[in-house]
Amino acid sequence: MSEGRHEQEEYLEQDEDERENAGRLKSLIALIVLVVLVIGAVILVDRLRDVSRLQDCLMTRATNCNDLVQPPKPVGVR
């Protein structure tokens, strides 16, 4: 009976290829998450820069700050 248990434990252990594949998958997922975070940060910084530019214009009490604001695009139009 001890041989059967030993064979079962050996069957359940991961071999080297399975460990490498799992490591690659984790690395790929981490890379994808990192890319999404970087893209989100770039978009956020761009939007914050636009808002800051508009606020600076409004604080100078300028009357032509509409040039800094892009009109909204209609839905479905590119």
QUIDASUL-V821635 format. One record per pair of residues at least 6 apart in sequence whose ideal C-beta (glycine too) atoms are under 8 Angstrom apart, sorted by sequence separation. I is the first residue (numbers start at 1). J is the second residue. If there is no record, write none. Layout:
i={I | I}
j={J | J}
This chain:
i={58 | 14 | 57 | 54 | 57 | 54 | 53 | 54 | 50}
j={65 | 22 | 65 | 65 | 68 | 68 | 68 | 69 | 68}
